[in-house]
Amino acid sequence: MKKYLVVGAGFSGAVLANELVNNLDCQVEVIDERSHIGGNCYTERDKKTDVMVHIYGPHIFNTDRQDIWDYVNRFIEMVPFINRVKAVFNGTVYSMPVNLHTINQFFNKALSPTEAKEFLDSIADKSIDEPQNFEEQAMKFIGKDLYKAFFYGYTKKQWGCEPTELPAAILKRIPVRFNYNDNYYNNPLQGIPRNGFTEMFDKLLDHPNITVTLNRKFDSKEDVAGYDHVFFTGPLDQYFHYRYGRLSYRTVYFEKGYAEGDYQGNAVINYCNQEVPYTRVHEHKHFTPWEQHEGTVYFKEYSKETGEEDIPYYPKRLAGDKEKLHRYRSEAEALSNVSFLGRLATYRYMDMHHVIGEALDFSKAFLAAIAAGDRPPVFPNNEEK
Ligand code: UDP
């Protein structure tokens, strides 16, 4: 029987382990350095209020792929949920993402969709053809005023650098709409799990051929021997003991508060002014409107550079990172019995549905390679490098 090691019990590791034991006669050991499964998607009930808390920040599941939605719903019940975010700028509350309400409120107008489009066209920077960075993307599509109000300060706080240093792709995550639709996402399938995300990981990993060991840190110098293959979902640079230096990440940390009743009236409120030290405040009971809770728990979210002891969240992918990434990837490609997948091992900004989809595709590719006697893939093959 084949013996595999999966490092990391987040979505990549858990989906892969589940696919392996269901499609192959094998034994899978899953290890994680944390005291729980689920990675950054881990949820648990708050002891004081009983509210289901997304311990590592809010996770709203959204996808345009029916097969991924169905896959998730095989394990847990997703309750449809639309994330409607508010954004505060200079003491006024606006609707986010930028939509007709935001535009009309910000410019104190009552424009129709066509008028608003023409208006933004007239103030946007038309000299930019192909936006090369976050700032250019914003200037081209919404113009200076909306950019400075809602994106400049927030982005400096969130990423700790000038938006000109960041890829345009980060801004492309958020829609701009010329109607009153204030749904934060464009994806048609959106939900929050009725009993939290952790239940899904419990079920993915509940198999007689899977063992899970928590609180176990992995070291590639010692822990790869004895396995037919190792699947690593931790940070790529960590696997190689930071030989070429650290890839830069932003981390977030939270200040927790309690209140009676309703603290802010919404799940997420963004604070776009640079002078406000936090980026957003999330109040988790609003993610489960079907539950009743007298008390409430909320979190002010702060962002900073990832230190050695911090949890890496957002890959920055600055120019220097890309060089290092290239070197680490070359090292990885030279290994014969290790594969790398997921947000940290591929150093990409990925949503949950991307991670799940990629882990399913990767599992298929791995199983096909094994069956054909070919060399298993080292990285998922559908990623930008
Ligand atoms: N952003 C911003 N103002 C906002 C919301 C988002 O400037 O009110 C920028 C910020 O740079 C952020 C990016 O848009 O990193 C992507 O936002 P998203 O909500 O997708 O970030 P996530 O929820 O993944 O932290």
Boltz pocket constraint, residues with backbone or C-beta under 6 A from the ligand:
constraints:
  - pocket:
      binder: B
      contacts: [[A, 87], [A, 96], [A, 150], [A, 151], [A, 152], [A, 154], [A, 155], [A, 158], [A, 170], [A, 171], [A, 173], [A, 174], [A, 270], [A, 272]]
      max_distance: 6.0
